[in-house]
Amino acid sequence: MDSISYVIHDCETCAAIKQAKRVKPLWYGGRWSKYKYREAWQIDYITLPQTRQGKRYVLTMVEATTGWLETYPVPHATARNTILGLEKQILWRHGTPDRIESDNGTHFKNSLINTCVINKIYSNNLCFNYLIVK
């Protein structure tokens, strides 16, 4: 039995496996360790078959720590619909996040979004760093 423990102790493969188990995973304790709760939302549009109401796109918004999904169906993927979706699904329900991340599409990064953020967020004396990152 002692010889087995010596072989395992000296085995490089066994040591590598043991070390890999010690590395802290990105998903830790039921949360993404990169962010704090309600600090960041990740948004994007997905395309679906058109509904009877004429809605073809869905704005998807995922809270980064819990994976909580909010959706907002719209007929067109525009900046105006993005603002409406963010207001109705995130700002009114969950409060103001520190970060909103997207793929920098034209419906996420334009003057209408920037104007809305300045007028609606800063006028309410809320500290809101609206960051759209890749």
N, C-alpha and C positions, 0 to 999 in steps of 0.2 A: 504494500500500500504506500509506503514511503517513496518507493521508486516512481510511482505514478505521479505523486505530487511534485517530485523533482523535475520530471519530464514536462509537466504542465507549466511549472514555474519558469523553466528555461525555454519554453516554446514561444517563438516570436509571433506566430499567428494568434495564439491564445492571449498574449499580452496586448496585441492590437485590438482584438475584440473586447477585451476588458476595458481598455482605454476609451474605445468608442462608446461604451455604455456610460462612461462618466461625463461625456460632453453634454452640456445643457442643451436640450432641443429648443428650437425656435418656439414651438408650441409648448408652453409650460404653465401648469396650474390652471388649465382651462382658458388661457388668454395668450394672445400674441405678445411676447415680451418686448417688442419694439415700441409699443404705444401704451398709454394709460387708457382706462375705460372712458369712452365717449370723446377721446381726443382726436380721433381721425376717422373719416369716412372715405370709402373708395367708390367712385361712381363711374358708370359707363352705360351706353345704350346697347340693347340687343334688338335684333330684328325678328319679328314673328309674322306668321301669315296674318293678313288684314282681317280684323274682326268686323262684325256687322255694324258696329259703331264707327268704323273707319280708322280705328287705332292700329297702327302697324309696328310701332316701336315701344319699347319699355325702358324707362330710365331705372336702372338698378343701382341701389345704394347699399353698401355693405359696411357695417360698423367693424373697424379693424380688429378690435380685441375679442369680440364675442362671435363675430360672423353673422350678426343679426341682419336680416335682409329686409329692405323696404323697396317697394316697386311703385312706379307711376306710369301707367300706359298713356301714350300720346300718339296723335296722328303723324307728327313730323318731329324729327330730332333737331330742334332749334334751341337757341339760347333762351328764348322766352319760356319754352316748355321746361328747360332745365331749371330756370329760376323758380317757376311755379312748383315743380317737383321737390326741389330742395326746401322751399318754404313750407309746403304742406306736409311733407313726409319726415323731414329732419328737424328744421328749426322750430316748428310749432310743437312737435312731439318730444324731441330729445334735447332741445337746447342748441346753443351755438357751439359747433366744434372748433378746435384749433386748426385743423387741417382738413382739406378736401382734396383728394388725389384723383387724377384722371389720366387719360392717355393724351391730353392736350388737343383733342379734336376741336374743330371750329365752333361747335356748340358749347364747348366748355371754356374756351380761351378767346374772348373778344371784348369789345368795348361795352356792350350791354351788360355782360356779367360784371365787369369791373365797376361800372357806374352803379349797378344795383348793390353791390357789396359796399361801396362807399356810402351811398345814400341811406340804405336800410340798416346796415350794421353799425357804422360809426355814428350815425345820428341817434342811435339808441344808447350811446355811451357803452357799448360792448367792445371788449378787446377781441378782435377776430382776425387772425392772420390767415387770409384766404390764399393758400398755396396750392397751385396746380402743378404737380410734378409728373415726370415720366415714370 
